Amino acid sequence: MSIPQHRADLVRQAVDRFAEFERALDGLDGTALPGHDEPMTVAAAPEPRDRDAVDVVNHLHAWHVLLLGWLADDAAGEVPAYPADGYTWRDLDRLNRDLRDRYRGEGDPAAARERLRASHLSALARLDAMTDAEIFTDGRAWLGGASLAEPAHECLGGHYAWALGAIAGPAAPTVA
């Protein structure tokens, strides 16, 4: 999925993919995993990191939080911890596991979805408040010379495309 070249397209792509992801979550059915009674807990992502759709929802939310922090730091003229404080991109697997563990157990599937919707809307509002030049001008040293469009796309529209595939993976085995 290519990175849109204008703010309106970046936001539109994020909105469209998020709506598609929400519809996919709404369509989950089947037998829940032991200890869970929400259908959202039956679909497992292909990565062993994500046990079920709730983990995928929490993963998306966690990356929204990171994106919002990067945007805030950048706007303040500060160099963000990228990808996160104490992590490099070589530590991505560990970062993703740590993010998963941070949000596991924080409420039920409905609460996870509400948290995701709120962070999605916050990220869109932040992008809406920016100009195309602020988002698409290359040269940020902390991004290796890239523009803010790259992490914005990866944490929004691009990430939703990944999440759609993740929850469409093989369902967890049913319990007899």
N, CA, C and O of each residue as an XYZ file, in Angstrom:
704
protein
N       0.849     -1.162      0.000
C       0.000      0.000      0.000
C       0.902      1.235      0.000
O       1.724      1.412      0.899
N       0.743      2.072     -1.000
C       1.613      3.234     -1.123
C       1.162      4.361     -0.196
O       0.004      4.438      0.215
N       2.107      5.216      0.110
C       1.836      6.349      0.992
C       1.153      7.441      0.179
O       1.698      7.878     -0.835
N      -0.016      7.888      0.594
C      -0.681      8.995     -0.104
C       0.212     10.229     -0.113
O       1.090     10.378      0.737
N      -0.020     11.110     -1.078
C       0.833     12.276     -1.260
C       0.207     13.587     -0.789
O       0.821     14.647     -0.917
N      -1.016     13.523     -0.244
C      -1.685     14.714      0.277
C      -2.394     14.357      1.576
O      -2.851     13.229      1.757
N      -2.480     15.325      2.470
C      -3.103     15.114      3.782
C      -4.509     14.551      3.646
O      -4.864     13.598      4.340
N      -5.309     15.128      2.763
C      -6.690     14.666      2.612
C      -6.728     13.195      2.197
O      -7.586     12.444      2.661
N      -5.802     12.778      1.323
C      -5.756     11.381      0.886
C      -5.262     10.463      2.005
O      -5.754      9.345      2.162
N      -4.290     10.941      2.778
C      -3.774     10.176      3.911
C      -4.886      9.924      4.927
O      -5.053      8.807      5.418
N      -5.640     10.971      5.230
C      -6.746     10.857      6.187
C      -7.851      9.977      5.606
O      -8.384      9.114      6.304
N      -8.195     10.186      4.351
C      -9.256      9.389      3.722
C      -8.905      7.910      3.724
O      -9.747      7.068      4.035
N      -7.667      7.594      3.377
C      -7.236      6.198      3.377
C      -7.351      5.602      4.783
O      -7.810      4.472      4.946
N      -6.937      6.359      5.785
C      -7.027      5.881      7.171
C      -8.477      5.659      7.571
O      -8.806      4.643      8.184
N      -9.339      6.596      7.231
C     -10.763      6.475      7.565
C     -11.376      5.254      6.874
O     -12.096      4.477      7.502
N     -11.093      5.093      5.599
C     -11.656      3.972      4.842
C     -11.170      2.630      5.375
O     -11.971      1.716      5.575
N      -9.869      2.503      5.607
C      -9.318      1.234      6.108
C      -9.809      0.957      7.520
O     -10.057     -0.196      7.873
N      -9.952      2.000      8.334
C     -10.442      1.794      9.697
C     -11.883      1.295      9.667
O     -12.245      0.392     10.422
N     -12.700      1.877      8.804
C     -14.094      1.438      8.679
C     -14.145     -0.022      8.234
O     -14.966     -0.798      8.722
N     -13.268     -0.386      7.313
C     -13.209     -1.769      6.845
C     -12.800     -2.706      7.986
O     -13.350     -3.798      8.128
N     -11.844     -2.274      8.784
C     -11.401     -3.069      9.927
C     -12.533     -3.215     10.946
O     -12.758     -4.303     11.475
N     -13.239     -2.127     11.218
C     -14.367     -2.189     12.157
C     -15.429     -3.169     11.662
O     -15.972     -3.948     12.446
N     -15.723     -3.131     10.371
C     -16.706     -4.081      9.818
C     -16.224     -5.518      9.972
O     -17.013     -6.411     10.279
N     -14.939     -5.739      9.761
C     -14.384     -7.083      9.926
C     -14.497     -7.542     11.377
O     -14.822     -8.700     11.638
N     -14.230     -6.643     12.316
C     -14.390     -6.998     13.728
C     -15.847     -7.321     14.040
O     -16.140     -8.269     14.770
N     -16.749     -6.531     13.486
C     -18.179     -6.775     13.706
C     -18.595     -8.144     13.180
O     -19.525     -8.757     13.705
N     -17.908     -8.623     12.143
C     -18.286     -9.875     11.513
C     -17.658    -11.111     12.127
O     -17.937    -12.223     11.679
N     -16.818    -10.947     13.141
C     -16.201    -12.126     13.751
C     -17.262    -12.960     14.443
O     -18.129    -12.440     15.146
N     -17.177    -14.246     14.231
C     -18.089    -15.142     14.929
C     -17.356    -16.443     15.219
O     -16.204    -16.615     14.821
N     -18.012    -17.340     15.899
C     -17.398    -18.620     16.220
C     -17.333    -18.821     17.713
O     -17.937    -18.075     18.484
N     -16.612    -19.814     18.104
C     -16.477    -20.161     19.507
C     -15.339    -19.357     20.108
O     -14.243    -19.291     19.551
N     -15.609    -18.757     21.235
C     -14.592    -17.952     21.900
C     -13.537    -18.849     22.548
O     -13.788    -20.014     22.857
N     -12.367    -18.277     22.742
C     -11.314    -18.994     23.444
C     -11.723    -19.219     24.894
O     -12.544    -18.469     25.422
N     -11.177    -20.220     25.537
C     -11.513    -20.438     26.956
C     -11.274    -19.183     27.769
O     -10.243    -18.526     27.624
N     -12.218    -18.855     28.616
C     -12.102    -17.670     29.454
C     -12.605    -16.406     28.811
O     -12.578    -15.349     29.441
N     -13.067    -16.475     27.572
C     -13.569    -15.312     26.855
C     -14.945    -15.631     26.301
O     -15.188    -16.744     25.833
N     -15.837    -14.671     26.352
C     -17.146    -14.917     25.773
C     -17.506    -13.936     24.676
O     -18.650    -13.911     24.221
N     -16.567    -13.141     24.250
C     -16.784    -12.211     23.150
C     -16.287    -12.826     21.852
O     -15.197    -13.398     21.827
N     -17.060    -12.723     20.768
C     -16.592    -13.266     19.490
C     -15.272    -12.662     19.036
O     -14.530    -13.310     18.299
N     -14.965    -11.462     19.447
C     -13.741    -10.810     19.014
C     -12.503    -11.587     19.447
O     -11.417    -11.339     18.925
N     -12.634    -12.501     20.370
C     -11.465    -13.223     20.864
C     -11.185    -14.500     20.090
O     -10.283    -15.248     20.468
N     -11.922    -14.780     19.024
C     -11.713    -16.057     18.345
C     -10.692    -16.006     17.222
O     -10.070    -17.026     16.926
N     -10.501    -14.881     16.600
C      -9.581    -14.819     15.463
C      -8.176    -14.548     15.953
O      -7.950    -13.631     16.743
N      -7.241    -15.335     15.489
C      -5.846    -15.166     15.902
C      -5.035    -14.634     14.736
O      -5.235    -15.042     13.592
N      -4.125    -13.730     15.028
C      -3.237    -13.191     14.007
C      -2.188    -14.241     13.650
O      -1.914    -15.143     14.442
N      -1.601    -14.124     12.457
C      -0.590    -15.099     12.062
C       0.647    -15.062     12.955
O       1.283    -16.096     13.157
N       1.000    -13.899     13.491
C       2.160    -13.832     14.371
C       1.788    -14.449     15.724
O       0.694    -14.208     16.234
N       2.671    -15.221     16.291
C       2.358    -15.794     17.603
C       2.237    -14.718     18.684
O       1.727    -14.983     19.773
N       2.703    -13.516     18.386
C       2.619    -12.421     19.343
C       1.174    -12.078     19.676
O       0.853    -11.805     20.832
N       0.303    -12.089     18.676
C      -1.076    -11.660     18.862
C      -1.973    -12.871     19.021
O      -2.200    -13.624     18.073
N      -2.475    -13.047     20.218
C      -3.286    -14.207     20.555
C      -4.647    -14.166     19.888
O      -5.193    -15.205     19.517
N      -5.199    -12.969     19.733
C      -6.560    -12.853     19.223
C      -6.795    -11.441     18.699
O      -5.886    -10.611     18.686
N      -8.021    -11.182     18.270
C      -8.345     -9.877     17.693
C      -8.204     -8.753     18.715
O      -7.902     -7.620     18.340
N      -8.413     -9.038     19.978
C      -8.233     -7.999     21.002
C      -6.771     -7.563     21.029
O      -6.484     -6.373     21.159
N      -5.846     -8.514     20.907
C      -4.429     -8.149     20.850
C      -4.142     -7.277     19.632
O      -3.353     -6.336     19.716
N      -4.773     -7.582     18.507
C      -4.580     -6.778     17.298
C      -5.113     -5.363     17.522
O      -4.456     -4.388     17.156
N      -6.293     -5.247     18.119
C      -6.875     -3.931     18.421
C      -5.948     -3.160     19.353
O      -5.688     -1.978     19.129
N      -5.454     -3.813     20.387
C      -4.544     -3.146     21.323
C      -3.235     -2.757     20.657
O      -2.665     -1.711     20.969
N      -2.755     -3.587     19.744
C      -1.531     -3.286     18.996
C      -1.708     -1.984     18.199
O      -0.843     -1.108     18.222
N      -2.831     -1.875     17.503
C      -3.103     -0.654     16.736
C      -3.155      0.563     17.652
O      -2.566      1.600     17.349
N      -3.857      0.433     18.769
C      -3.958      1.552     19.717
C      -2.568      1.962     20.215
O      -2.252      3.151     20.262
N      -1.754      0.996     20.579
C      -0.417      1.296     21.102
C       0.412      2.082     20.085
O       1.145      2.998     20.457
N       0.297      1.725     18.803
C       1.043      2.446     17.776
C       0.442      3.822     17.516
O       1.166      4.733     17.115
N      -0.854      4.000     17.730
C      -1.438      5.346     17.664
C      -0.822      6.221     18.751
O      -0.476      7.378     18.509
N      -0.689      5.660     19.944
C      -0.100      6.414     21.059
C       1.325      6.825     20.705
O       1.723      7.963     20.952
N       2.091      5.904     20.128
C       3.452      6.251     19.700
C       3.426      7.359     18.657
O       4.180      8.326     18.765
N       2.565      7.230     17.645
C       2.464      8.240     16.591
C       2.133      9.605     17.176
O       2.759     10.603     16.818
N       1.165      9.656     18.061
C       0.783     10.937     18.661
C       1.951     11.548     19.438
O       2.139     12.764     19.421
N       2.725     10.719     20.108
C       3.915     11.210     20.805
C       4.962     11.747     19.851
O       5.559     12.794     20.101
N       5.189     11.027     18.747
C       6.166     11.500     17.749
C       5.733     12.847     17.175
O       6.545     13.764     17.044
N       4.455     12.959     16.834
C       3.947     14.207     16.248
C       4.049     15.360     17.237
O       4.415     16.474     16.861
N       3.727     15.096     18.500
C       3.809     16.149     19.520
C       5.256     16.584     19.731
O       5.540     17.780     19.786
N       6.165     15.631     19.849
C       7.580     15.970     20.031
C       8.112     16.739     18.833
O       8.812     17.738     18.997
N       7.787     16.286     17.640
C       8.244     16.957     16.429
C       7.722     18.394     16.374
O       8.463     19.318     16.038
N       6.445     18.574     16.706
C       5.856     19.921     16.685
C       6.517     20.839     17.705
O       6.596     22.051     17.499
N       6.991     20.258     18.807
C       7.658     21.047     19.846
C       9.134     21.265     19.546
O       9.845     21.878     20.341
N       9.600     20.767     18.401
C      11.006     20.932     18.031
C      11.921     19.957     18.737
O      13.138     20.141     18.748
N      11.352     18.926     19.323
C      12.146     17.916     20.024
C      12.339     16.695     19.122
O      11.568     16.466     18.190
N      13.362     15.935     19.411
C      13.609     14.703     18.671
C      12.884     13.573     19.399
O      13.218     13.260     20.541
N      11.905     12.964     18.753
C      11.159     11.878     19.403
C      12.008     10.633     19.620
O      12.956     10.371     18.879
N      11.654      9.880     20.635
C      12.227      8.544     20.808
C      11.569      7.683     19.732
O      10.368      7.419     19.788
N      12.351      7.253     18.764
C      11.789      6.579     17.596
C      12.493      5.270     17.369
O      13.680      5.276     17.043
N      11.830      4.156     17.521
C      10.386      4.011     17.634
C       9.825      4.267     19.026
O       8.686      4.716     19.155
N      10.603      3.989     20.072
C      10.128      4.266     21.434
C      11.340      4.342     22.350
O      12.413      3.833     22.026
N      11.157      4.978     23.483
C      12.242      5.129     24.440
C      12.776      3.750     24.851
O      12.028      2.895     25.325
N      14.075      3.560     24.660
C      14.712      2.305     25.027
C      14.694      1.240     23.945
O      15.137      0.116     24.182
N      14.188      1.573     22.752
C      14.078      0.604     21.661
C      14.677      1.186     20.386
O      14.624      2.394     20.153
N      15.241      0.320     19.577
C      15.631      0.666     18.217
C      14.758     -0.172     17.289
O      13.988     -1.014     17.750
N      14.876      0.056     15.993
C      14.086     -0.738     15.054
C      14.520     -2.187     15.054
O      13.750     -3.062     14.658
N      15.742     -2.462     15.492
C      16.167     -3.859     15.632
C      15.426     -4.552     16.767
O      15.367     -5.780     16.822
N      14.860     -3.756     17.675
C      14.115     -4.288     18.827
C      12.614     -4.350     18.567
O      11.828     -4.457     19.509
N      12.209     -4.284     17.309
C      10.785     -4.183     16.986
C       9.959     -5.339     17.561
O       8.866     -5.115     18.080
N      10.464     -6.558     17.474
C       9.708     -7.684     18.031
C       9.507     -7.513     19.535
O       8.411     -7.730     20.051
N      10.571     -7.124     20.231
C      10.463     -6.917     21.683
C       9.521     -5.762     21.995
O       8.724     -5.848     22.929
N       9.605     -4.681     21.221
C       8.706     -3.547     21.422
C       7.256     -3.983     21.244
O       6.405     -3.656     22.072
N       6.967     -4.714     20.179
C       5.597     -5.158     19.936
C       5.102     -6.086     21.041
O       3.945     -5.992     21.450
N       5.958     -6.977     21.527
C       5.552     -7.842     22.654
C       5.292     -7.009     23.905
O       4.323     -7.245     24.627
N       6.163     -6.034     24.156
C       5.986     -5.193     25.345
C       4.717     -4.349     25.241
O       4.013     -4.164     26.233
N       4.424     -3.840     24.055
C       3.186     -3.084     23.855
C       1.974     -3.987     24.068
O       0.998     -3.587     24.704
N       2.041     -5.209     23.533
C       0.951     -6.163     23.738
C       0.724     -6.394     25.228
O      -0.409     -6.347     25.707
N       1.798     -6.641     25.946
C       1.676     -6.932     27.369
C       1.170     -5.734     28.163
O       0.488     -5.899     29.174
N       1.503     -4.525     27.707
C       1.056     -3.313     28.395
C      -0.470     -3.205     28.387
O      -1.066     -2.741     29.359
N      -1.097     -3.630     27.299
C      -2.543     -3.439     27.163
C      -3.365     -4.691     27.444
O      -4.589     -4.604     27.553
N      -2.732     -5.839     27.563
C      -3.483     -7.059     27.895
C      -4.099     -6.909     29.272
O      -3.461     -6.425     30.207
N      -5.319     -7.321     29.379
C      -5.988     -7.273     30.671
C      -6.587     -5.927     31.008
O      -7.150     -5.761     32.090
N      -6.482     -4.956     30.109
C      -7.069     -3.631     30.369
C      -8.461     -3.561     29.764
O      -8.669     -2.929     28.728
N      -9.394     -4.202     30.407
C     -10.771     -4.116     29.955
C     -11.144     -5.220     28.991
O     -10.315     -6.029     28.576
N     -12.388     -5.225     28.658
C     -12.942     -6.234     27.763
C     -12.777     -5.802     26.305
O     -12.274     -4.713     26.032
N     -13.200     -6.654     25.374
C     -13.056     -6.289     23.959
C     -13.738     -4.967     23.593
O     -13.216     -4.204     22.781
N     -14.890     -4.700     24.182
C     -15.578     -3.439     23.876
C     -14.741     -2.246     24.333
O     -14.675     -1.234     23.636
N     -14.109     -2.355     25.485
C     -13.254     -1.271     25.989
C     -12.034     -1.094     25.081
O     -11.609      0.033     24.824
N     -11.473     -2.205     24.598
C     -10.325     -2.123     23.693
C     -10.722     -1.399     22.414
O      -9.971     -0.562     21.914
N     -11.889     -1.715     21.886
C     -12.345     -1.056     20.654
C     -12.593      0.420     20.881
O     -12.267      1.237     20.020
N     -13.161      0.781     22.016
C     -13.388      2.207     22.315
C     -12.062      2.947     22.437
O     -11.933      4.074     21.958
N     -11.081      2.322     23.073
C      -9.752      2.927     23.199
C      -9.154      3.130     21.806
O      -8.559      4.170     21.526
N      -9.315      2.127     20.935
C      -8.792      2.236     19.571
C      -9.506      3.339     18.800
O      -8.856      4.140     18.129
N     -10.824      3.391     18.885
C     -11.563      4.453     18.184
C     -11.096      5.829     18.640
O     -10.918      6.731     17.820
N     -10.899      5.992     19.939
C     -10.480      7.295     20.474
C      -9.087      7.673     19.969
O      -8.861      8.820     19.582
N      -8.155      6.723     19.967
C      -6.799      7.054     19.514
C      -6.768      7.272     17.999
O      -5.999      8.095     17.503
N      -7.595      6.542     17.277
C      -7.726      6.754     15.823
C      -8.201      8.177     15.546
O      -7.626      8.879     14.714
N      -9.247      8.597     16.245
C      -9.779      9.948     16.050
C      -8.776     11.015     16.475
O      -8.681     12.063     15.835
N      -8.033     10.765     17.537
C      -7.000     11.720     17.974
C      -5.916     11.869     16.912
O      -5.467     12.980     16.629
N      -5.498     10.750     16.325
C      -4.469     10.811     15.284
C      -4.990     11.554     14.055
O      -4.273     12.360     13.461
N      -6.242     11.279     13.674
C      -6.816     11.988     12.519
C      -6.930     13.481     12.796
O      -6.637     14.297     11.922
N      -7.353     13.847     14.007
C      -7.484     15.258     14.359
C      -6.126     15.950     14.305
O      -6.019     17.090     13.855
N      -5.095     15.256     14.764
C      -3.752     15.845     14.731
C      -3.305     16.069     13.288
O      -2.740     17.114     12.967
N      -3.554     15.096     12.424
C      -3.188     15.258     11.015
C      -4.019     16.349     10.350
O      -3.505     17.117      9.537
N      -5.298     16.417     10.695
C      -6.165     17.466     10.130
C      -5.697     18.864     10.503
O      -5.934     19.820      9.766
N      -5.036     18.984     11.643
C      -4.551     20.286     12.104
C      -3.233     20.682     11.441
O      -2.745     21.796     11.631
N      -2.666     19.771     10.668
C      -1.384     20.022     10.021
C      -1.591     20.350      8.548
O      -2.621     20.013      7.964
N      -0.614     21.003      7.963
C      -0.655     21.303      6.532
C       0.030     20.177      5.759
O       0.747     19.355      6.328
N      -0.208     20.164      4.459
C       0.499     19.197      3.607
C       2.007     19.365      3.760
O       2.739     18.379      3.837
N       2.467     20.605      3.805
C       3.911     20.850      3.919
C       4.460     20.270      5.217
O       5.540     19.680      5.218
N       3.731     20.429      6.323
C       4.202     19.881      7.598
C       4.292     18.359      7.553
O       5.203     17.771      8.136
N       3.364     17.733      6.871
C       3.320     16.267      6.829
C       4.259     15.691      5.782
O       4.902     14.670      6.027
N       4.349     16.328      4.619
C       5.006     15.702      3.474
C       6.389     16.245      3.136
O       7.010     15.770      2.186
N       6.889     17.223      3.885
C       8.230     17.730      3.606
C       9.264     16.786      4.199
O       9.255     16.503      5.397
N      10.157     16.304      3.338
C      11.226     15.402      3.772
C      12.267     16.182      4.573
O      12.275     17.413      4.583
N      13.129     15.446      5.232
C      14.274     16.066      5.869
C      14.340     15.928      7.378
O      15.249     16.480      7.999
N      13.423     15.223      7.978
C      13.488     15.057      9.434
C      14.576     14.034      9.759
O      14.494     12.870      9.367
N      15.592     14.495     10.483
C      16.732     13.637     10.795
C      16.295     12.403     11.587
O      16.812     11.311     11.356
N      15.365     12.561     12.503
C      14.942     11.418     13.332
C      14.204     10.363     12.519
O      14.017      9.239     12.986
N      13.781     10.717     11.299
C      13.148      9.765     10.382
C      14.090      9.355      9.256
O      13.652      8.811      8.242
N      15.365      9.613      9.433
C      16.320      9.271      8.385
C      16.133     10.097      7.135
O      16.474      9.656      6.038
N      15.590     11.302      7.293
C      15.383     12.202      6.166
C      14.002     12.124      5.545
O      13.697     12.882      4.624
N      13.170     11.230      6.028
C      11.813     11.080      5.468
C      10.879     12.156      6.023
O      11.274     12.996      6.831
N       9.642     12.100      5.567
C       8.607     13.024      6.048
C       7.737     12.328      7.091
O       7.835     11.117      7.292
N       6.896     13.103      7.743
C       5.960     12.545      8.722
C       4.906     11.658      8.072
O       4.233     10.891      8.761
N       4.756     11.754      6.764
C       3.761     10.935      6.074
C       4.043      9.447      6.248
O       3.119      8.641      6.354
N       5.315      9.093      6.278
C       5.652      7.666      6.385
C       5.165      7.061      7.696
O       4.412      6.087      7.649
N       5.548      7.578      8.868
C       5.026      6.961     10.097
C       3.518      7.144     10.250
O       2.855      6.280     10.824
N       2.963      8.246      9.751
C       1.515      8.443      9.843
C       0.797      7.356      9.051
O      -0.161      6.756      9.540
N       1.256      7.107      7.843
C       0.658      6.058      7.015
C       0.829      4.688      7.670
O      -0.118      3.904      7.738
N       2.026      4.407      8.144
C       2.305      3.090      8.727
C       1.490      2.840      9.990
O       1.127      1.697     10.268
N       1.200      3.871     10.751
C       0.423      3.705     11.989
C      -1.080      3.814     11.770
O      -1.858      3.530     12.680
N      -1.491      4.216     10.592
C      -2.924      4.371     10.304
C      -3.313      3.444      9.146
O      -3.470      2.242      9.360
N      -3.468      3.959      7.950
C      -3.964      3.153      6.827
C      -3.171      1.892      6.573
O      -3.759      0.831      6.361
N      -1.865      1.978      6.587
C      -1.036      0.797      6.365
C      -1.196     -0.239      7.465
O      -1.204     -1.442      7.204
N      -1.322      0.233      8.679
C      -1.476     -0.684      9.814
C      -2.850     -1.341      9.801
O      -2.990     -2.502     10.185
N      -3.863     -0.601      9.360
C      -5.207     -1.192      9.290
C      -5.249     -2.289      8.235
O      -5.941     -3.291      8.410
N      -4.516     -2.108      7.144
C      -4.445     -3.154      6.120
C      -3.814     -4.412      6.716
O      -4.301     -5.518      6.483
N      -2.738     -4.250      7.480
C      -2.122     -5.388      8.159
C      -3.115     -6.048      9.109
O      -3.233     -7.273      9.138
N      -3.829     -5.233      9.887
C      -4.766     -5.758     10.882
C      -5.898     -6.547     10.237
O      -6.345     -7.554     10.787
N      -6.359     -6.103      9.088
C      -7.400     -6.843      8.372
C      -6.915     -8.249      8.034
O      -7.648     -9.221      8.211
N      -5.705     -8.353      7.557
C      -5.142     -9.664      7.270
C      -4.916    -10.482      8.528
O      -5.088    -11.701      8.531
N      -4.529     -9.800      9.594
C      -4.258    -10.504     10.853
C      -5.505    -11.161     11.417
O      -5.455    -12.309     11.858
N      -6.623    -10.446     11.409
C      -7.825    -11.048     11.990
C      -8.512    -12.003     11.035
O      -9.391    -12.763     11.442
N      -8.123    -11.974      9.772
C      -8.691    -12.916      8.813
C      -7.909    -14.221      8.795
O      -8.255    -15.149      8.064
N      -6.839    -14.292      9.611
C      -6.027    -15.495      9.677
C      -6.832    -16.653     10.211
O      -8.031    -16.518     10.457
N      -6.203    -17.768     10.390
C      -6.921    -18.958     10.847
C      -7.533    -18.726     12.226
O      -6.888    -18.186     13.125
N      -8.758    -19.133     12.370
C      -9.444    -18.989     13.649
C      -8.821    -19.931     14.672
O      -8.255    -20.968     14.325
N      -8.937    -19.553     15.913
C      -8.457    -20.392     16.989
C      -9.259    -21.694     17.009
O     -10.428    -21.697     16.621
N      -8.670    -22.775     17.444
C      -9.401    -24.025     17.484
C     -10.596    -23.930     18.433
O     -10.540    -23.267     19.468
N     -11.656    -24.597     18.059
C     -12.832    -24.602     18.922
C     -12.630    -25.574     20.066
O     -11.883    -26.545     19.945
N     -13.283    -25.316     21.152
C     -13.185    -26.168     22.325
C     -14.381    -27.104     22.318
O     -15.528    -26.661     22.249
N     -14.109    -28.390     22.390
C     -15.205    -29.374     22.345
C     -15.832    -29.556     23.720
O     -16.767    -30.343     23.873
